[in-house]
Amino acid sequence: RLVEAAFPGARLELEVIDDGRIGLKIRQHGMLRALRQSELSDGTLRFLIWLAALLTPRPPGLMVLNEPETSLHPQLLPVLADLILTASQQTQVWVVTHSEALLASLQAADNSCTLSLVKELGETLVSGQTALSKPSWKWPAR
């Protein structure tokens, strides 16, 4: 479903290579042959890796995704958000992003929570946090 949403008309093909490794091909509408993984763009490969990582049958208790939008075409961001939301049904997912489009897609979900960071006088703070609502712990000095 998500491959179809990301790349309309495409389908993945897996093949076992002679030495026991698995090869990946993607067949797209209008292409005369399937493209091997070595022929795919960085963004396409990254999306497929996110697909494999987020749809793992045994997810960890927490997944932290640091700027998952990197190298992805902007049209893939709503599909990536759907993938993240699907994974969040099985595990807790934290996403660190600079992408307003990805953030907007994630915020549309009922169970999402957003923390925004701001920089004030060289210090990174949680937006809206006051002196009275700051945590009691402090990072050690360097």
Secondary structure, 3 states (H helix, E strand, C coil): CHHHHHCCCCEEEEEECCCCCEEEEEECCCCCCCEEHHHCCHHHHHHHHHHHHHCCCCCCCEEEEECCCCCCCHHHHHHHHHHHHHHCCCCEEEEECCCHHHHHHHHCCCCCCCCCEEEECCEEEECCCCCCCCCCCCCCCC
